[in-house]
């Protein structure tokens, strides 16, 4: 009888501990996240000192620009979460930064703000610990591995507005300059500045205490447009662009004004087979919000 009572007591105690752990996790399922870092871009302009290649082989470090992030994370369970977030970054490309002649002599450049709002699913490789397993002063218990790696994938909408620098050095919007003959012929249409992207990447969070965490995250955005840098297909007749849209449009279409035979009508201007990619690398501060009985966060 003593053995039976002891076994039942163990099961009851185990159930109580699990219930308490579950309750602790449920009370800390919301996180507010604020981050800052850098952004970069993979497109048709600038790039490595070689013929255009895909992905990181064509990354130009000198085009790195600042980025910020704000988001709210909701934990589905100790290893899964969803997050809604806003990201802002600057992307740029400049043919003058490459020593590959066919790109450098093209003389094209751009910059653009990226405003992104999206949602994503996150999966943690290690279950996040709660309660006494943190390094709390005066509390003894099993130490947790406080570095939590995770991966994510999601969907986002973003707005971009490419700008180019004219001959006087002024930056002007080039999204509607018809640089590749858009609207002149039926097969060349204007592009939308509102687009969809697939964010995917990975990160690490480090628990400082029960409520505060810091993290670092890398995320790539696979887009469905090739016009973030205003370059995609082939050159259009520069004189026709000047006649229809003015000398400024002709300059942004081809700063050589059709004098270089490599950049005349029909010659390659961009690569329409590869859509543009932008990316963020951010460091974040994360704060857990306590929830009340209705499972909503308490902001007091």
FIDO-256367 format. One line per field, with one value per residue (C-alpha): x, y, z; residue in three letters. Coordinates in pm, 1 decimal, padded with zeros to 6 digits. Each point is the difference from the previous one (the first is absolute). Layout:
east (X_...)
north (Y_...)
up (Z_...)
aa (ala_...)
% end
This chain:
east (00000.0_00285.8_00149.9_-00333.7_-00044.2_00354.5_-00051.7_-00331.8_00163.4_00275.3_-00255.0_-00205.8_00310.6_00113.0_-00340.6_00005.0_00345.4_-00106.9_-00315.5_00201.3_00250.1_-00285.3_-00163.2_00330.5_00043.1_-00358.9_00045.7_00303.8_-00107.2_00015.9_00327.4_00059.7_00304.7_00200.8_00305.2_00251.8_00260.6_00092.7_-00157.0_00143.2_-00119.8_00056.4_-00117.2_00121.3_00210.4_00348.8_00113.4_00324.0_00289.2_-00122.4_-00283.9_-00330.9_-00052.0_-00267.2_-00040.7_00297.5_00261.4_-00122.6_-00028.3_00151.2_00086.8_00041.4_-00373.8_-00089.3_-00246.3_-00190.6_-00321.0_-00244.8_-00259.9_-00301.5_-00215.2_-00225.3_00052.7_-00271.6_00112.8_-00215.6_00189.8_00352.6_00158.2_-00232.0_-00105.3_-00150.3_00116.2_-00135.9_00260.5_00090.8_00339.0_00158.0_00324.9_00188.5_00128.7_00234.6_00209.4_00265.2_00188.4_00292.1_00079.8_00088.5_00308.8_-00171.6_00007.3_-00340.4_-00164.5_00220.6_-00045.2_-00377.9_00006.8_-00331.8_-00076.3_-00296.2_-00110.7_-00336.3_-00175.6_-00163.0_-00310.8_-00104.2_-00285.3_-00033.5_-00077.9_00205.6_00021.1_00295.5_00128.0_00256.2_00259.8_00011.2_-00300.4_00016.2_00022.6_-00204.6_00000.4_00292.2_00204.0_00102.7_00300.6_-00200.3_00189.5_-00043.6_-00180.3_00163.6_-00104.2_00097.0_00181.7_-00151.8_00175.0_-00102.3_00086.1_-00304.6_00040.9_-00304.4_-00099.1_-00287.9_-00202.6_-00286.4_-00173.7_00037.0_-00110.7_00242.7_00014.8_00303.0_00073.3_00328.2_00185.1_00285.2_00256.0_-00015.8_00289.8_-00017.9_00021.1_-00367.0_-00192.2_-00329.5_-00262.7_00053.7_-00287.9_-00208.7_00279.2_-00076.9_00368.8_-00059.7_-00269.0_-00295.5_-00333.4_00166.9_-00077.3_-00260.7_00254.0_00168.7_-00225.7_00052.1_00086.0_-00172.7_00190.6_-00206.2_00126.6_00000.7_00304.1_00080.5_00212.0_00213.9_00298.1_00131.0_00097.3_00114.9_-00150.5_00184.3_-00193.7_00127.3_-00268.0_-00361.4_-00133.0_00285.7_00177.7_00241.3_00030.9_00169.1_-00177.8_00065.3_-00289.3_-00010.1_-00299.4_-00078.5_-00206.3_-00221.5_00131.1_00318.1_-00053.4_00106.5_00308.1_-00205.3_00198.7_-00117.9_-00000.3_00160.5_00075.7_-00266.6_00072.3_00133.2_-00119.9_-00355.1_00010.6_00125.4_-00277.4_-00277.5_00115.3_00273.4_00380.4_-00004.7_-00170.1_00252.6_00286.8_-00134.1_-00062.4_00358.7_00250.5_00201.6_-00296.3_00034.4_00358.6_00146.3_-00083.2_-00013.8_-00298.2_-00216.7_-00357.1_-00040.3_00323.8_-00011.5_-00072.9_-00090.2_-00076.2_-00376.2_00057.0_00094.9_-00228.9_00147.4_00087.5_00044.5_00111.9_00023.4_00249.2_-00127.0_00076.0_-00312.3_-00120.0_-00300.0_-00227.2_-00259.6_-00341.1_-00183.9_-00356.1_-00306.8_-00277.6_-00146.8_00335.8_00052.9_00315.7_00005.8_00167.4_-00004.1)
north (00000.0_00237.5_-00058.9_00069.7_00322.0_00106.4_-00068.9_00188.2_00291.6_00014.9_00006.6_00268.2_00212.9_-00039.9_00107.4_00302.9_00105.9_-00038.3_00201.3_00273.9_00007.1_00015.6_00282.2_00192.9_-00036.7_00107.3_00313.3_00105.3_-00085.0_00355.2_00173.0_00355.0_00018.5_00306.6_-00030.4_00191.4_-00112.9_00003.9_-00074.7_-00104.5_-00083.4_-00248.2_00126.3_00110.9_00303.6_00000.4_-00331.4_-00194.5_00055.7_-00265.1_-00081.1_00000.2_-00309.5_-00116.6_00052.6_00075.7_-00033.8_00338.4_00178.0_00349.1_00083.2_00372.1_00028.6_-00094.6_00246.1_00037.0_-00182.2_-00006.9_-00251.9_-00011.7_-00305.5_-00192.6_-00373.2_-00239.8_-00342.9_-00292.3_-00231.9_-00006.5_-00067.7_00168.5_00359.9_00240.3_00357.9_00310.0_00261.7_00321.0_00044.8_00306.3_-00000.5_00170.0_-00191.0_00128.4_-00103.2_00183.1_-00111.7_00225.6_-00236.3_-00291.0_-00039.6_-00231.4_00210.9_-00097.8_00108.5_00296.5_00169.4_-00040.1_00288.4_-00091.2_00045.3_00010.8_00019.7_-00078.8_-00008.8_-00331.9_00005.7_-00354.3_-00143.3_-00375.1_-00306.9_-00312.6_-00338.3_-00079.6_-00332.9_-00023.1_-00276.7_-00004.4_00039.1_00328.6_-00048.3_00189.2_00059.6_-00104.0_-00126.3_00355.1_00144.8_00163.3_00131.5_-00212.2_-00281.9_-00336.3_-00239.0_-00162.0_00244.6_00049.3_00046.0_00363.6_00032.7_-00091.2_-00047.9_00022.6_00012.9_00177.5_00035.0_00233.8_00236.0_00377.4_00294.9_00282.4_00336.9_00132.0_00316.5_-00009.6_00328.6_00086.6_00278.2_00232.5_00183.1_00283.3_-00240.8_00033.6_-00314.4_-00045.6_-00272.5_-00225.4_-00242.8_00181.7_00107.5_-00285.7_-00095.6_-00315.3_00140.5_-00079.5_00103.6_00086.1_-00348.9_-00244.8_-00262.7_00243.4_00084.0_00211.9_-00193.0_00025.1_00145.9_-00212.8_-00358.3_-00326.1_-00170.7_-00326.7_00067.3_-00292.8_-00022.8_-00088.6_00160.1_-00046.9_00131.6_00022.5_00015.5_00266.5_-00077.4_-00113.0_00296.2_00141.9_-00157.4_00127.8_-00146.4_00010.7_-00093.4_-00030.5_-00000.3_-00014.6_00123.6_-00190.7_00239.8_-00032.5_00306.9_00083.9_00376.1_00106.9_00149.3_00110.5_-00238.6_-00329.5_-00066.3_00166.5_00355.9_00193.9_00253.9_00300.3_00258.6_-00135.4_00025.8_00360.2_00088.5_-00155.6_00075.7_00263.4_00019.7_-00089.4_-00332.2_-00063.5_00061.0_-00246.2_-00257.2_00025.3_00259.2_-00071.4_00131.3_-00286.7_00089.4_-00327.8_-00287.5_-00243.2_00185.8_00072.8_-00113.9_-00376.0_-00050.7_-00154.4_00252.2_-00243.8_-00366.8_-00071.6_-00364.5_00088.7_00206.9_00244.2_-00094.8_00221.1_-00101.9_00117.1_-00075.7_00138.2_-00005.8_00011.2_00048.8_-00213.9_00048.5_-00250.8_00138.6_-00163.1_-00109.4_00004.2_-00253.5_00082.4_-00089.7_00355.1_00199.4_00242.1_00329.7_00153.5)
up (00000.0_00083.5_-00346.4_-00170.4_00195.2_-00087.1_-00371.8_-00003.1_00180.5_-00262.8_-00284.4_00174.7_00064.3_-00359.8_-00124.5_00229.1_-00123.4_-00362.6_00062.8_00168.4_-00287.4_-00249.5_00193.8_00008.5_-00374.7_-00067.9_00208.3_-00208.1_-00352.8_-00144.7_-00089.4_-00118.5_-00227.7_-00102.4_-00222.1_-00209.7_-00247.9_-00367.2_-00337.8_-00334.9_-00348.7_-00280.9_-00337.6_-00341.0_00096.8_00147.8_00140.6_00001.1_-00241.1_-00240.2_-00234.9_00187.1_00215.3_00242.3_00373.6_00227.2_-00276.5_-00121.5_00336.3_00023.3_00363.5_-00077.2_-00066.1_00360.0_00153.3_00334.1_00094.3_00293.0_00116.3_00230.2_00069.3_00236.2_00049.8_00119.2_00119.7_-00108.3_00232.1_00152.5_-00343.7_-00250.4_-00051.1_-00248.8_-00039.4_-00169.0_-00076.9_-00177.9_-00165.3_-00153.5_-00191.9_-00281.5_-00302.2_-00266.7_-00297.2_-00199.7_-00311.1_00097.9_00289.6_-00229.1_-00215.9_-00246.6_-00319.1_-00141.0_00324.8_00090.1_-00340.8_00023.7_00254.1_00162.6_00368.3_00238.1_00359.1_00157.5_00333.9_00086.5_00219.5_00090.8_00207.2_00042.4_00205.5_00051.0_00168.2_00227.9_00127.1_00279.7_-00011.4_00382.9_00226.8_00185.9_00376.6_00254.9_00374.0_00218.4_-00294.7_-00077.0_00179.2_00277.2_00298.9_00311.0_-00181.9_-00043.4_-00270.1_-00325.1_-00225.1_-00340.5_-00330.1_-00034.8_-00369.6_-00209.9_-00377.7_-00227.2_-00363.4_-00170.3_-00319.7_-00077.5_-00239.2_-00025.7_-00205.3_-00073.4_-00172.9_-00187.3_-00197.5_-00195.7_-00040.8_-00234.1_00005.1_-00300.5_-00166.7_00256.4_00294.9_00101.5_00098.8_-00186.8_-00006.7_-00302.7_00047.8_-00262.6_-00235.5_-00244.2_-00005.2_-00203.2_-00228.5_00225.1_-00155.7_-00333.1_-00127.2_00131.6_00107.4_00243.9_00293.2_00309.4_00315.0_00337.4_00294.6_00240.1_-00003.4_00195.1_00150.4_00177.4_00312.7_00113.3_00227.9_00343.2_00328.2_00357.9_00322.5_00330.0_00328.2_00237.9_00259.0_00012.8_-00199.4_-00206.8_-00297.2_-00262.4_-00345.4_-00337.5_-00321.1_-00372.4_-00245.2_-00380.4_-00200.1_-00317.0_-00212.5_-00307.5_-00181.2_-00189.5_00014.0_00349.7_-00171.1_-00307.1_-00222.3_-00147.1_-00375.2_-00305.6_-00107.5_-00188.5_-00272.3_00191.9_-00253.8_00023.6_00381.1_-00025.4_-00248.8_00210.6_00354.5_-00017.6_00035.9_00372.5_-00076.6_-00278.0_00243.2_00258.6_-00274.5_-00124.4_00130.7_-00315.9_-00208.2_-00247.2_-00097.6_00130.5_-00238.8_00293.4_00144.5_-00302.9_-00060.3_00033.4_00194.7_00348.6_00277.1_00280.5_00062.5_00007.3_00095.6_00361.3_00220.9_00250.0_00358.3_00304.8_00347.9_00360.1_00277.0_00331.6_00370.9_00216.6_00355.1_00096.4_00300.3_00119.8_00091.9_00288.6_-00074.1_00222.1_00044.2_-00340.7_-00161.0_-00127.9_00075.3_00293.3_-00089.2_00348.8)
aa (unk_unk_unk_unk_unk_unk_unk_unk_unk_unk_unk_unk_unk_unk_unk_unk_unk_unk_unk_unk_unk_unk_unk_unk_unk_unk_unk_unk_unk_unk_unk_unk_unk_unk_unk_unk_unk_unk_unk_unk_unk_unk_unk_unk_unk_unk_unk_unk_unk_unk_unk_unk_unk_unk_unk_unk_unk_unk_unk_unk_unk_unk_unk_unk_unk_unk_unk_unk_unk_unk_unk_unk_unk_unk_unk_unk_unk_unk_unk_unk_unk_unk_unk_unk_unk_unk_unk_unk_unk_unk_unk_unk_unk_unk_unk_unk_unk_unk_unk_unk_unk_unk_unk_unk_unk_unk_unk_unk_unk_unk_unk_unk_unk_unk_unk_unk_unk_unk_unk_unk_unk_unk_unk_unk_unk_unk_unk_unk_unk_unk_unk_unk_unk_unk_unk_unk_unk_unk_unk_unk_unk_unk_unk_unk_unk_unk_unk_unk_unk_unk_unk_unk_unk_unk_unk_unk_unk_unk_unk_unk_unk_unk_unk_unk_unk_unk_unk_unk_unk_unk_unk_unk_unk_unk_unk_unk_unk_unk_unk_unk_unk_unk_unk_unk_unk_unk_unk_unk_unk_unk_unk_unk_unk_unk_unk_unk_unk_unk_unk_unk_unk_unk_unk_unk_unk_unk_unk_unk_unk_unk_unk_unk_unk_unk_unk_unk_unk_unk_unk_unk_unk_unk_unk_unk_unk_unk_unk_unk_unk_unk_unk_unk_unk_unk_unk_unk_unk_unk_unk_unk_unk_unk_unk_unk_unk_unk_unk_unk_unk_unk_unk_unk_unk_unk_unk_unk_unk_unk_unk_unk_unk_unk_unk_unk_unk_unk_unk_unk_unk_unk_unk_unk_unk_unk_unk_unk_unk_unk_unk_unk_unk_unk_unk_unk_unk_unk_unk_unk_unk_unk_unk_unk_unk_unk_unk_unk_unk_unk_unk_unk)
% end
